[in-house]
Amino acid sequence: MQSEELTLNRRKFLALGLATGAGFILGAPRFAKAAQIYPYPVLPYAENALEPVISAKTMGFHYGKHHKGYVDKLNSELAKPENAQYAAMTNLETLIVKVAGKKKAVILFNNAAQIWNHSFYWNSLKPGGSQPSAAMQQKITEAFGDYAKFKAALADAATSQFGSGWAWLVLNRGKLAILRTSNADTPLTMKGYTPLLTIDVWEHAYYLDYQNKRAAYVAEVIDKLLNWEFAEANLNKALAGGKPH
Ligand code: MN
């Protein structure tokens, strides 16, 4: 029985290794654990790189505990037999869209979407900040009137989101727009919307640094950390017919 299980696990592991294109090294200890289908995404900068706006301490918990927690939970859920149909998928975006709105798959959705939202958020921030290009400025003016109005609209969405959630800059029908989502909800599952930038407004994103002052955190992030190169790359991909990531 034991050796049969080992063989099955080994076969599954090999299949997953091939399916994800991940390299692997043969070795007994690797077959003792369930395969990690979704890797823990690498933070695109050091944990202290966003200081003083977001402290290394916040990043240590936010990336090190919360983001990792979603990855671990998703992988352990996918190891359950009842989730075998979803474990066969190896693309996070495909999985998110597939399980969105399904009552029986709410744990999978929440954890998968939170993995994706957090990776998108880390990329939406740039140490030292950035400025929108002339082309992006034009899109901003076209949609909001001017940059100050865009900032006010994004800050308003981020501060008025009741409870946990996200504020987003998105592309919809060729035009920039702002929206907010609750909990793990993401524009990825909204037809016609392409996310360009996001701000995490869950309390874990700011409480250690700003306590209850969400508006102060949001204002600092908008003024000092937005990654306009990332937004523009997403915009250009969307305009060319693709989705970001
Ligand atoms: Mn978060």
Residues whose N, C-alpha, C, O or C-beta is under 5 A from the ligand:
A	BS01	MN	D200 W202 A205
